[in-house]
Amino acid sequence: MFTGIITDLGEITSITPTAQGQLHRLRIACRYDQTTIADGASIACNGVCLTVVQSGVDQDKTWFDVDAAAETLRLTTAKGWGKGTRLNLERALKIGDELGGHIVAGHVDGIATIISREDLPDMARFELRAPRDLAKFIAAKGSVVLDGASLTVNTAVDDTFSVLIIPHTLQVTTLSDWHAGSEVNLEIDLMARYAARLIEMK
């Protein structure tokens, strides 16, 4: 589990297709202390929960390897990642950690597309379109995860919604790179999912 609070920016340094292209081994450079990264640990990469298969240090820079399987490549923006792609990173939540965002599974539900970007003084407002089957789970003042970042929904109309990004988030995440046409990983709020399921079963 995660909270949607980004703790580092990583960069893909290599991609190695394996299993006839059904699996991609990604090497990601980061600033985490390598001694704290255990094989088998979960790290959210742009909102996608991936499992560390090995880690190390190269020229004082920590790196870790993860495998992106065919399903991940099909359903998330990972299919478009390449060498040099920057990623929002978050370590798995530990008991006793501060829950600064909201409960996040790291299981991407779909891909949202940025319709527009409005730059405000030190902030940015984005309007996005969600897949129609997921839009019903997105509500104004509710929570949503975009590329791993826990955000508050400002408006939600039909299949579009908007978020306002504060200066700190723009500085410490990849959200500053977003523009009209960008595709981002979307995870809907777990509580909204369960509420909808309860209503459906009545």
Disulfide bonds with the S-S distance in Angstrom:
none
